[in-house]
Each structure stands twice: as C-alpha cells, then as structure tokens.
Amino acid sequence: MRKAVLAWRPQIESGTTPGEALRETPAFPELFANMYNTGEMSGRLDDSLLRLQQYYHEEGSRKLKTFSQWVPKLIYFGIMIMIAYRVVSFYSNYFNNIGNAIGQ
C-alpha cells in the first residue's frame, strides 16, 4: 500500500485528487476507494472515514468470530478421523491374524 500511495505523487502534483488516485489503485478495496472519493468531494471525508472504520471493524470481527467457530470443529473432525482410522486398522489386522491362525 505504501508503494501505491508513494506512486501517486506525480498525479497529485499534476492536479489529481487523492480520491481519484485511490480509485485507480487496485491495492485498495472498491468500497473504500468509492467512499473516500465521495467523502472528499462532498467535504465530509471525516464522516466517511469513520463509517469505513466502523464497517471494516465489524467485518473483521465477524470474520474472526466465524474463524474461531470453525477451527475447533475442524480440529475435532480431524481427531475423529484419526481415531476411526486407528480403530478400523486395529480390527482389520486383528481379523486378518485370526484368519491366518485358522487357515494354518
């Protein structure tokens, strides 16, 4: 992001607004670029940035909550698969040994 912002210098010096330069940069999400540009044009950039901060905070919290709910389930599922494999392997070897003993 730093490289992207530093690359704006010639554009800004030639009269392009930061909002316009931001919209042309793929390093930033489209929602952020559009709201920044709108806030800049309307003179309410502070309000737009506060709304963006709240939005990204809520989105990050939601993703973290989802992640924290799924990780234990995946670990539990992995442990269940390992136990099932061990049980099946044990009985498979056990019955093979019985079959070999009877067949001899």
Backbone atoms as SQL, in Angstrom:
CREATE TABLE atoms (id INTEGER PRIMARY KEY, chain TEXT, resi INTEGER, resn TEXT, atom TEXT, x REAL, y REAL, z REAL);
INSERT INTO atoms VALUES
  (1, 'A', 1, 'MET', 'N', 0.818, -1.183, 0.000),
  (2, 'A', 1, 'MET', 'CA', 0.000, 0.000, 0.000),
  (3, 'A', 1, 'MET', 'C', 0.869, 1.257, 0.000),
  (4, 'A', 2, 'ARG', 'N', 1.942, 1.150, 0.748),
  (5, 'A', 2, 'ARG', 'CA', 2.832, 2.316, 0.818),
  (6, 'A', 2, 'ARG', 'C', 3.371, 2.647, -0.572),
  (7, 'A', 3, 'LYS', 'N', 3.785, 1.607, -1.328),
  (8, 'A', 3, 'LYS', 'CA', 4.291, 1.839, -2.686),
  (9, 'A', 3, 'LYS', 'C', 3.227, 2.474, -3.554),
  (10, 'A', 4, 'ALA', 'N', 1.988, 1.990, -3.412),
  (11, 'A', 4, 'ALA', 'CA', 0.888, 2.528, -4.216),
  (12, 'A', 4, 'ALA', 'C', 0.666, 4.008, -3.907),
  (13, 'A', 5, 'VAL', 'N', 0.687, 4.357, -2.635),
  (14, 'A', 5, 'VAL', 'CA', 0.464, 5.755, -2.246),
  (15, 'A', 5, 'VAL', 'C', 1.632, 6.631, -2.686),
  (16, 'A', 6, 'LEU', 'N', 2.846, 6.138, -2.553),
  (17, 'A', 6, 'LEU', 'CA', 4.006, 6.928, -2.982),
  (18, 'A', 6, 'LEU', 'C', 4.013, 7.135, -4.499),
  (19, 'A', 7, 'ALA', 'N', 3.421, 6.209, -5.228),
  (20, 'A', 7, 'ALA', 'CA', 3.362, 6.344, -6.688),
  (21, 'A', 7, 'ALA', 'C', 2.378, 7.429, -7.123),
  (22, 'A', 8, 'TRP', 'N', 1.548, 7.908, -6.225),
  (23, 'A', 8, 'TRP', 'CA', 0.569, 8.949, -6.556),
  (24, 'A', 8, 'TRP', 'C', 1.198, 10.330, -6.674),
  (25, 'A', 9, 'ARG', 'N', 2.374, 10.512, -6.155),
  (26, 'A', 9, 'ARG', 'CA', 2.970, 11.853, -6.071),
  (27, 'A', 9, 'ARG', 'C', 2.897, 12.629, -7.392),
  (28, 'A', 10, 'PRO', 'N', 3.331, 12.053, -8.525),
  (29, 'A', 10, 'PRO', 'CA', 3.243, 12.818, -9.775),
  (30, 'A', 10, 'PRO', 'C', 1.802, 13.176, -10.144),
  (31, 'A', 11, 'GLN', 'N', 0.878, 12.251, -9.866),
  (32, 'A', 11, 'GLN', 'CA', -0.528, 12.531, -10.174),
  (33, 'A', 11, 'GLN', 'C', -1.065, 13.668, -9.308),
  (34, 'A', 12, 'ILE', 'N', -0.747, 13.634, -8.024),
  (35, 'A', 12, 'ILE', 'CA', -1.227, 14.666, -7.096),
  (36, 'A', 12, 'ILE', 'C', -0.641, 16.023, -7.472),
  (37, 'A', 13, 'GLU', 'N', 0.630, 16.033, -7.826),
  (38, 'A', 13, 'GLU', 'CA', 1.275, 17.290, -8.209),
  (39, 'A', 13, 'GLU', 'C', 0.710, 17.839, -9.514),
  (40, 'A', 14, 'SER', 'N', 0.146, 16.972, -10.349),
  (41, 'A', 14, 'SER', 'CA', -0.435, 17.445, -11.607),
  (42, 'A', 14, 'SER', 'C', -1.900, 17.825, -11.459),
  (43, 'A', 15, 'GLY', 'N', -2.464, 17.696, -10.243),
  (44, 'A', 15, 'GLY', 'CA', -3.817, 18.181, -10.014),
  (45, 'A', 15, 'GLY', 'C', -4.851, 17.108, -9.738),
  (46, 'A', 16, 'THR', 'N', -4.478, 15.867, -9.785),
  (47, 'A', 16, 'THR', 'CA', -5.422, 14.785, -9.470),
  (48, 'A', 16, 'THR', 'C', -5.671, 14.770, -7.967),
  (49, 'A', 17, 'THR', 'N', -6.911, 14.554, -7.570),
  (50, 'A', 17, 'THR', 'CA', -7.220, 14.484, -6.139),
  (51, 'A', 17, 'THR', 'C', -6.813, 13.114, -5.599),
  (52, 'A', 18, 'PRO', 'N', -6.557, 13.043, -4.302),
  (53, 'A', 18, 'PRO', 'CA', -6.215, 11.737, -3.720),
  (54, 'A', 18, 'PRO', 'C', -7.320, 10.696, -3.925),
  (55, 'A', 19, 'GLY', 'N', -8.566, 11.122, -3.896),
  (56, 'A', 19, 'GLY', 'CA', -9.681, 10.200, -4.115),
  (57, 'A', 19, 'GLY', 'C', -9.658, 9.586, -5.502),
  (58, 'A', 20, 'GLU', 'N', -9.345, 10.402, -6.508),
  (59, 'A', 20, 'GLU', 'CA', -9.267, 9.885, -7.873),
  (60, 'A', 20, 'GLU', 'C', -8.097, 8.923, -8.021),
  (61, 'A', 21, 'ALA', 'N', -6.961, 9.268, -7.435),
  (62, 'A', 21, 'ALA', 'CA', -5.789, 8.391, -7.487),
  (63, 'A', 21, 'ALA', 'C', -6.079, 7.086, -6.746),
  (64, 'A', 22, 'LEU', 'N', -6.799, 7.176, -5.657),
  (65, 'A', 22, 'LEU', 'CA', -7.154, 5.999, -4.867),
  (66, 'A', 22, 'LEU', 'C', -8.043, 5.052, -5.666),
  (67, 'A', 23, 'ARG', 'N', -9.003, 5.591, -6.388),
  (68, 'A', 23, 'ARG', 'CA', -9.905, 4.755, -7.192),
  (69, 'A', 23, 'ARG', 'C', -9.173, 4.013, -8.297),
  (70, 'A', 24, 'GLU', 'N', -8.093, 4.554, -8.795),
  (71, 'A', 24, 'GLU', 'CA', -7.338, 3.922, -9.878),
  (72, 'A', 24, 'GLU', 'C', -6.337, 2.888, -9.372),
  (73, 'A', 25, 'THR', 'N', -6.194, 2.774, -8.071),
  (74, 'A', 25, 'THR', 'CA', -5.218, 1.856, -7.481),
  (75, 'A', 25, 'THR', 'C', -5.912, 0.568, -7.058),
  (76, 'A', 26, 'PRO', 'N', -5.483, -0.578, -7.616),
  (77, 'A', 26, 'PRO', 'CA', -6.133, -1.845, -7.258),
  (78, 'A', 26, 'PRO', 'C', -5.760, -2.362, -5.868),
  (79, 'A', 27, 'ALA', 'N', -4.821, -1.726, -5.191),
  (80, 'A', 27, 'ALA', 'CA', -4.391, -2.191, -3.863),
  (81, 'A', 27, 'ALA', 'C', -5.440, -1.923, -2.792),
  (82, 'A', 28, 'PHE', 'N', -6.399, -1.048, -3.067),
  (83, 'A', 28, 'PHE', 'CA', -7.424, -0.697, -2.093),
  (84, 'A', 28, 'PHE', 'C', -8.774, -1.268, -2.518),
  (85, 'A', 29, 'PRO', 'N', -9.596, -1.711, -1.555),
  (86, 'A', 29, 'PRO', 'CA', -10.925, -2.233, -1.903),
  (87, 'A', 29, 'PRO', 'C', -11.778, -1.159, -2.566),
  (88, 'A', 30, 'GLU', 'N', -12.667, -1.607, -3.436),
  (89, 'A', 30, 'GLU', 'CA', -13.514, -0.676, -4.192),
  (90, 'A', 30, 'GLU', 'C', -14.404, 0.149, -3.267),
  (91, 'A', 31, 'LEU', 'N', -14.957, -0.493, -2.241),
  (92, 'A', 31, 'LEU', 'CA', -15.813, 0.235, -1.297),
  (93, 'A', 31, 'LEU', 'C', -15.042, 1.373, -0.635),
  (94, 'A', 32, 'PHE', 'N', -13.837, 1.089, -0.187),
  (95, 'A', 32, 'PHE', 'CA', -13.020, 2.111, 0.454),
  (96, 'A', 32, 'PHE', 'C', -12.739, 3.265, -0.501),
  (97, 'A', 33, 'ALA', 'N', -12.334, 2.929, -1.721),
  (98, 'A', 33, 'ALA', 'CA', -11.994, 3.967, -2.703),
  (99, 'A', 33, 'ALA', 'C', -13.210, 4.829, -3.030),
  (100, 'A', 34, 'ASN', 'N', -14.353, 4.208, -3.223),
  (101, 'A', 34, 'ASN', 'CA', -15.565, 4.970, -3.569),
  (102, 'A', 34, 'ASN', 'C', -16.018, 5.867, -2.421),
  (103, 'A', 35, 'MET', 'N', -16.010, 5.332, -1.202),
  (104, 'A', 35, 'MET', 'CA', -16.447, 6.156, -0.072),
  (105, 'A', 35, 'MET', 'C', -15.460, 7.273, 0.220),
  (106, 'A', 36, 'TYR', 'N', -14.169, 7.004, 0.046),
  (107, 'A', 36, 'TYR', 'CA', -13.169, 8.052, 0.240),
  (108, 'A', 36, 'TYR', 'C', -13.380, 9.168, -0.780),
  (109, 'A', 37, 'ASN', 'N', -13.557, 8.773, -2.021),
  (110, 'A', 37, 'ASN', 'CA', -13.757, 9.759, -3.084),
  (111, 'A', 37, 'ASN', 'C', -15.033, 10.559, -2.861),
  (112, 'A', 38, 'THR', 'N', -16.100, 9.895, -2.467),
  (113, 'A', 38, 'THR', 'CA', -17.366, 10.584, -2.200),
  (114, 'A', 38, 'THR', 'C', -17.220, 11.552, -1.039),
  (115, 'A', 39, 'GLY', 'N', -16.580, 11.103, 0.029),
  (116, 'A', 39, 'GLY', 'CA', -16.366, 11.977, 1.186),
  (117, 'A', 39, 'GLY', 'C', -15.502, 13.169, 0.848),
  (118, 'A', 40, 'GLU', 'N', -14.512, 12.955, 0.015),
  (119, 'A', 40, 'GLU', 'CA', -13.632, 14.045, -0.398),
  (120, 'A', 40, 'GLU', 'C', -14.400, 15.079, -1.224),
  (121, 'A', 41, 'MET', 'N', -15.223, 14.592, -2.130),
  (122, 'A', 41, 'MET', 'CA', -15.980, 15.505, -3.000),
  (123, 'A', 41, 'MET', 'C', -17.061, 16.260, -2.227),
  (124, 'A', 42, 'SER', 'N', -17.685, 15.593, -1.250),
  (125, 'A', 42, 'SER', 'CA', -18.775, 16.226, -0.502),
  (126, 'A', 42, 'SER', 'C', -18.278, 17.078, 0.658),
  (127, 'A', 43, 'GLY', 'N', -16.990, 16.977, 0.990),
  (128, 'A', 43, 'GLY', 'CA', -16.457, 17.740, 2.113),
  (129, 'A', 43, 'GLY', 'C', -16.711, 17.058, 3.443),
  (130, 'A', 44, 'ARG', 'N', -17.119, 15.819, 3.416),
  (131, 'A', 44, 'ARG', 'CA', -17.410, 15.072, 4.633),
  (132, 'A', 44, 'ARG', 'C', -16.496, 13.846, 4.734),
  (133, 'A', 45, 'LEU', 'N', -15.234, 14.044, 4.440),
  (134, 'A', 45, 'LEU', 'CA', -14.268, 12.957, 4.449),
  (135, 'A', 45, 'LEU', 'C', -14.126, 12.330, 5.833),
  (136, 'A', 46, 'ASP', 'N', -14.161, 13.157, 6.885),
  (137, 'A', 46, 'ASP', 'CA', -14.042, 12.623, 8.240),
  (138, 'A', 46, 'ASP', 'C', -15.176, 11.641, 8.542),
  (139, 'A', 47, 'ASP', 'N', -16.421, 12.017, 8.157),
  (140, 'A', 47, 'ASP', 'CA', -17.560, 11.125, 8.388),
  (141, 'A', 47, 'ASP', 'C', -17.423, 9.838, 7.582),
  (142, 'A', 48, 'SER', 'N', -16.981, 9.956, 6.339),
  (143, 'A', 48, 'SER', 'CA', -16.794, 8.760, 5.501),
  (144, 'A', 48, 'SER', 'C', -15.749, 7.837, 6.087),
  (145, 'A', 49, 'LEU', 'N', -14.656, 8.397, 6.570),
  (146, 'A', 49, 'LEU', 'CA', -13.600, 7.571, 7.160),
  (147, 'A', 49, 'LEU', 'C', -14.069, 6.905, 8.449),
  (148, 'A', 50, 'LEU', 'N', -14.884, 7.603, 9.241),
  (149, 'A', 50, 'LEU', 'CA', -15.429, 6.988, 10.457),
  (150, 'A', 50, 'LEU', 'C', -16.364, 5.831, 10.109),
  (151, 'A', 51, 'ARG', 'N', -17.203, 6.014, 9.079),
  (152, 'A', 51, 'ARG', 'CA', -18.095, 4.930, 8.640),
  (153, 'A', 51, 'ARG', 'C', -17.288, 3.747, 8.111),
  (154, 'A', 52, 'LEU', 'N', -16.235, 4.036, 7.365),
  (155, 'A', 52, 'LEU', 'CA', -15.382, 2.960, 6.844),
  (156, 'A', 52, 'LEU', 'C', -14.698, 2.209, 7.980),
  (157, 'A', 53, 'GLN', 'N', -14.228, 2.954, 8.966),
  (158, 'A', 53, 'GLN', 'CA', -13.574, 2.322, 10.116),
  (159, 'A', 53, 'GLN', 'C', -14.556, 1.398, 10.822),
  (160, 'A', 54, 'GLN', 'N', -15.785, 1.850, 11.016),
  (161, 'A', 54, 'GLN', 'CA', -16.794, 1.037, 11.692),
  (162, 'A', 54, 'GLN', 'C', -17.131, -0.201, 10.846),
  (163, 'A', 55, 'TYR', 'N', -17.291, -0.021, 9.545),
  (164, 'A', 55, 'TYR', 'CA', -17.630, -1.125, 8.653),
  (165, 'A', 55, 'TYR', 'C', -16.539, -2.196, 8.679),
  (166, 'A', 56, 'TYR', 'N', -15.279, -1.790, 8.508),
  (167, 'A', 56, 'TYR', 'CA', -14.190, -2.760, 8.476),
  (168, 'A', 56, 'TYR', 'C', -13.948, -3.405, 9.836),
  (169, 'A', 57, 'HIS', 'N', -14.215, -2.663, 10.911),
  (170, 'A', 57, 'HIS', 'CA', -14.109, -3.248, 12.246),
  (171, 'A', 57, 'HIS', 'C', -15.157, -4.345, 12.415),
  (172, 'A', 58, 'GLU', 'N', -16.402, -4.069, 12.019),
  (173, 'A', 58, 'GLU', 'CA', -17.470, -5.067, 12.133),
  (174, 'A', 58, 'GLU', 'C', -17.204, -6.267, 11.228),
  (175, 'A', 59, 'GLU', 'N', -16.726, -6.010, 10.013),
  (176, 'A', 59, 'GLU', 'CA', -16.434, -7.102, 9.085),
  (177, 'A', 59, 'GLU', 'C', -15.299, -7.977, 9.624),
  (178, 'A', 60, 'GLY', 'N', -14.272, -7.359, 10.158),
  (179, 'A', 60, 'GLY', 'CA', -13.162, -8.118, 10.732),
  (180, 'A', 60, 'GLY', 'C', -13.601, -8.932, 11.938),
  (181, 'A', 61, 'SER', 'N', -14.439, -8.353, 12.779),
  (182, 'A', 61, 'SER', 'CA', -14.946, -9.074, 13.950),
  (183, 'A', 61, 'SER', 'C', -15.808, -10.259, 13.523),
  (184, 'A', 62, 'ARG', 'N', -16.629, -10.049, 12.503),
  (185, 'A', 62, 'ARG', 'CA', -17.478, -11.136, 12.005),
  (186, 'A', 62, 'ARG', 'C', -16.631, -12.277, 11.445),
  (187, 'A', 63, 'LYS', 'N', -15.602, -11.946, 10.672),
  (188, 'A', 63, 'LYS', 'CA', -14.733, -12.983, 10.102),
  (189, 'A', 63, 'LYS', 'C', -13.956, -13.707, 11.191),
  (190, 'A', 64, 'LEU', 'N', -13.495, -12.982, 12.189),
  (191, 'A', 64, 'LEU', 'CA', -12.768, -13.605, 13.297),
  (192, 'A', 64, 'LEU', 'C', -13.681, -14.531, 14.087),
  (193, 'A', 65, 'LYS', 'N', -14.926, -14.121, 14.287),
  (194, 'A', 65, 'LYS', 'CA', -15.882, -14.964, 15.003),
  (195, 'A', 65, 'LYS', 'C', -16.148, -16.238, 14.215),
  (196, 'A', 66, 'THR', 'N', -16.343, -16.113, 12.903),
  (197, 'A', 66, 'THR', 'CA', -16.569, -17.290, 12.062),
  (198, 'A', 66, 'THR', 'C', -15.366, -18.221, 12.108),
  (199, 'A', 67, 'PHE', 'N', -14.176, -17.661, 11.999),
  (200, 'A', 67, 'PHE', 'CA', -12.948, -18.452, 12.056),
  (201, 'A', 67, 'PHE', 'C', -12.843, -19.183, 13.383),
  (202, 'A', 68, 'SER', 'N', -13.116, -18.468, 14.479),
  (203, 'A', 68, 'SER', 'CA', -12.981, -19.073, 15.801),
  (204, 'A', 68, 'SER', 'C', -14.047, -20.138, 16.056),
  (205, 'A', 69, 'GLN', 'N', -15.160, -20.101, 15.332),
  (206, 'A', 69, 'GLN', 'CA', -16.172, -21.139, 15.464),
  (207, 'A', 69, 'GLN', 'C', -15.804, -22.379, 14.656),
  (208, 'A', 70, 'TRP', 'N', -15.180, -22.206, 13.500),
  (209, 'A', 70, 'TRP', 'CA', -14.888, -23.334, 12.630),
  (210, 'A', 70, 'TRP', 'C', -13.609, -24.072, 12.967),
  (211, 'A', 71, 'VAL', 'N', -12.607, -23.408, 13.487),
  (212, 'A', 71, 'VAL', 'CA', -11.336, -24.072, 13.780),
  (213, 'A', 71, 'VAL', 'C', -11.507, -25.216, 14.780),
  (214, 'A', 72, 'PRO', 'N', -12.179, -25.026, 15.904),
  (215, 'A', 72, 'PRO', 'CA', -12.355, -26.166, 16.822),
  (216, 'A', 72, 'PRO', 'C', -13.127, -27.325, 16.175),
  (217, 'A', 73, 'LYS', 'N', -14.113, -27.007, 15.350),
  (218, 'A', 73, 'LYS', 'CA', -14.876, -28.061, 14.670),
  (219, 'A', 73, 'LYS', 'C', -13.984, -28.851, 13.723),
  (220, 'A', 74, 'LEU', 'N', -13.121, -28.162, 12.997),
  (221, 'A', 74, 'LEU', 'CA', -12.211, -28.842, 12.074),
  (222, 'A', 74, 'LEU', 'C', -11.200, -29.703, 12.826),
  (223, 'A', 75, 'ILE', 'N', -10.696, -29.196, 13.933),
  (224, 'A', 75, 'ILE', 'CA', -9.763, -29.982, 14.748),
  (225, 'A', 75, 'ILE', 'C', -10.467, -31.228, 15.296),
  (226, 'A', 76, 'TYR', 'N', -11.670, -31.058, 15.806),
  (227, 'A', 76, 'TYR', 'CA', -12.455, -32.172, 16.330),
  (228, 'A', 76, 'TYR', 'C', -12.702, -33.203, 15.224),
  (229, 'A', 77, 'PHE', 'N', -13.071, -32.757, 14.047),
  (230, 'A', 77, 'PHE', 'CA', -13.317, -33.654, 12.918),
  (231, 'A', 77, 'PHE', 'C', -12.041, -34.411, 12.537),
  (232, 'A', 78, 'GLY', 'N', -10.910, -33.721, 12.524),
  (233, 'A', 78, 'GLY', 'CA', -9.635, -34.369, 12.228),
  (234, 'A', 78, 'GLY', 'C', -9.295, -35.440, 13.243),
  (235, 'A', 79, 'ILE', 'N', -9.535, -35.161, 14.521),
  (236, 'A', 79, 'ILE', 'CA', -9.272, -36.141, 15.576),
  (237, 'A', 79, 'ILE', 'C', -10.199, -37.345, 15.419),
  (238, 'A', 80, 'MET', 'N', -11.464, -37.096, 15.088),
  (239, 'A', 80, 'MET', 'CA', -12.408, -38.199, 14.873),
  (240, 'A', 80, 'MET', 'C', -11.956, -39.093, 13.723),
  (241, 'A', 81, 'ILE', 'N', -11.465, -38.507, 12.656),
  (242, 'A', 81, 'ILE', 'CA', -10.989, -39.294, 11.510),
  (243, 'A', 81, 'ILE', 'C', -9.783, -40.138, 11.911),
  (244, 'A', 82, 'MET', 'N', -8.861, -39.572, 12.678),
  (245, 'A', 82, 'MET', 'CA', -7.688, -40.330, 13.132),
  (246, 'A', 82, 'MET', 'C', -8.104, -41.509, 14.016),
  (247, 'A', 83, 'ILE', 'N', -9.031, -41.272, 14.929),
  (248, 'A', 83, 'ILE', 'CA', -9.491, -42.351, 15.815),
  (249, 'A', 83, 'ILE', 'C', -10.184, -43.438, 14.999),
  (250, 'A', 84, 'ALA', 'N', -11.040, -43.047, 14.069),
  (251, 'A', 84, 'ALA', 'CA', -11.736, -44.030, 13.229),
  (252, 'A', 84, 'ALA', 'C', -10.737, -44.847, 12.422),
  (253, 'A', 85, 'TYR', 'N', -9.726, -44.219, 11.893),
  (254, 'A', 85, 'TYR', 'CA', -8.704, -44.937, 11.133),
  (255, 'A', 85, 'TYR', 'C', -7.982, -45.942, 12.017),
  (256, 'A', 86, 'ARG', 'N', -7.634, -45.533, 13.219),
  (257, 'A', 86, 'ARG', 'CA', -6.929, -46.439, 14.144),
  (258, 'A', 86, 'ARG', 'C', -7.806, -47.641, 14.522),
  (259, 'A', 87, 'VAL', 'N', -9.090, -47.379, 14.781),
  (260, 'A', 87, 'VAL', 'CA', -9.998, -48.470, 15.154),
  (261, 'A', 87, 'VAL', 'C', -10.152, -49.444, 14.000),
  (262, 'A', 88, 'VAL', 'N', -10.395, -48.940, 12.803),
  (263, 'A', 88, 'VAL', 'CA', -10.559, -49.802, 11.632),
  (264, 'A', 88, 'VAL', 'C', -9.269, -50.571, 11.355),
  (265, 'A', 89, 'SER', 'N', -8.127, -49.930, 11.460),
  (266, 'A', 89, 'SER', 'CA', -6.840, -50.612, 11.245),
  (267, 'A', 89, 'SER', 'C', -6.624, -51.718, 12.273),
  (268, 'A', 90, 'PHE', 'N', -6.948, -51.417, 13.519),
  (269, 'A', 90, 'PHE', 'CA', -6.772, -52.421, 14.564),
  (270, 'A', 90, 'PHE', 'C', -7.604, -53.660, 14.281),
  (271, 'A', 91, 'TYR', 'N', -8.909, -53.467, 14.019),
  (272, 'A', 91, 'TYR', 'CA', -9.776, -54.620, 13.791),
  (273, 'A', 91, 'TYR', 'C', -9.458, -55.329, 12.480),
  (274, 'A', 92, 'SER', 'N', -9.027, -54.599, 11.498),
  (275, 'A', 92, 'SER', 'CA', -8.630, -55.223, 10.236),
  (276, 'A', 92, 'SER', 'C', -7.441, -56.151, 10.465),
  (277, 'A', 93, 'ASN', 'N', -6.420, -55.697, 11.164),
  (278, 'A', 93, 'ASN', 'CA', -5.259, -56.534, 11.492),
  (279, 'A', 93, 'ASN', 'C', -5.646, -57.694, 12.404),
  (280, 'A', 94, 'TYR', 'N', -6.530, -57.431, 13.356),
  (281, 'A', 94, 'TYR', 'CA', -6.971, -58.464, 14.298),
  (282, 'A', 94, 'TYR', 'C', -7.655, -59.610, 13.559),
  (283, 'A', 95, 'PHE', 'N', -8.603, -59.275, 12.678),
  (284, 'A', 95, 'PHE', 'CA', -9.317, -60.326, 11.947),
  (285, 'A', 95, 'PHE', 'C', -8.427, -61.007, 10.916),
  (286, 'A', 96, 'ASN', 'N', -7.477, -60.304, 10.341),
  (287, 'A', 96, 'ASN', 'CA', -6.513, -60.944, 9.433),
  (288, 'A', 96, 'ASN', 'C', -5.659, -61.963, 10.187),
  (289, 'A', 97, 'ASN', 'N', -5.233, -61.601, 11.396),
  (290, 'A', 97, 'ASN', 'CA', -4.442, -62.532, 12.207),
  (291, 'A', 97, 'ASN', 'C', -5.262, -63.758, 12.611),
  (292, 'A', 98, 'ILE', 'N', -6.527, -63.543, 12.947),
  (293, 'A', 98, 'ILE', 'CA', -7.401, -64.679, 13.291),
  (294, 'A', 98, 'ILE', 'C', -7.576, -65.583, 12.065),
  (295, 'A', 99, 'GLY', 'N', -7.805, -64.947, 10.899),
  (296, 'A', 99, 'GLY', 'CA', -7.960, -65.713, 9.662),
  (297, 'A', 99, 'GLY', 'C', -6.715, -66.505, 9.327),
  (298, 'A', 100, 'ASN', 'N', -5.556, -65.908, 9.525),
  (299, 'A', 100, 'ASN', 'CA', -4.292, -66.607, 9.262),
  (300, 'A', 100, 'ASN', 'C', -4.111, -67.762, 10.237),
  (301, 'A', 101, 'ALA', 'N', -4.495, -67.587, 11.513),
  (302, 'A', 101, 'ALA', 'CA', -4.346, -68.640, 12.511),
  (303, 'A', 101, 'ALA', 'C', -5.282, -69.801, 12.217),
  (304, 'A', 102, 'ILE', 'N', -6.490, -69.514, 11.801),
  (305, 'A', 102, 'ILE', 'CA', -7.475, -70.563, 11.497),
  (306, 'A', 102, 'ILE', 'C', -7.082, -71.291, 10.216),
  (307, 'A', 103, 'GLY', 'N', -6.602, -70.552, 9.235),
  (308, 'A', 103, 'GLY', 'CA', -6.244, -71.116, 7.953),
  (309, 'A', 103, 'GLY', 'C', -5.004, -71.982, 8.010),
  (310, 'A', 104, 'GLN', 'N', -4.214, -71.890, 9.013),
  (311, 'A', 104, 'GLN', 'CA', -2.961, -72.662, 9.059),
  (312, 'A', 104, 'GLN', 'C', -3.184, -74.020, 9.550);
